């Protein structure tokens, strides 16, 4: 049985880290919404995760020529 998160060389696919970062963002927003019914403080950790996590992942994938 083949693992769908890896490519033929055994390395994880380039979008795998982005999916993990999005799940982390959903976790932070979910905690914030459950606490007070709206999004308040979770904007900052979500912005940091998206900027650093997703940004550097995309730079590693498309920035090398």
N, C-alpha and C positions, 0 to 999 in steps of 0.2 A: 504494500500500500504506500502511495507516494504522499509526502507531506506538502500541502499546497502553499505553505509559507516559505518554501525554499525553491531555488531555481535548480537547474541541472548540475551546477557545480557544488551544491551543498550549502551555498551562502543564502542568507535571508534576502528576500526581495527588497528593493529599495523603498517601497512604500510601507513596509512593516513598522518602522519606527514612527512614521507619521500616524498610523492607526493607533499605536500605543499612546502617543501624545494626545490624540483626540479623545481617547477613553479617559485619560487623566483629566482633561478639560471638562468632560461630561461629569466626572466625579465631583470636581470642585463646584460646578454650577448646581449640581443636584443637592449637595450639602447646603449651599446658600439658599436655594429655593425652599427646601424643607424647613430651614430655620425660621424664615420670616415671610415666605410667600412671594418673594421677588429677588431679583439679582442685585446685590449691593457690593459686597467686598470681593466677590469671586472674579471680578473683571481683571484685577491686577495679577493674580496667579495664572489665569487663563492667558492673558496677554504675554506674560513672561514665558510660559510653556510654548505657546505658538511661535513667538519670536525666536527664542533660542533653539528649541527642539526641532520644530518644523523648518525653520529658516536654515539652520546648519545642515539638516538632512538634505534639503534641496540644493544647498551650495555644494555639498559633497557629491551629489548625483550629477548636477548639471554644470557646476563650476569648473570641473577639471576637463581640460581640452588637450 
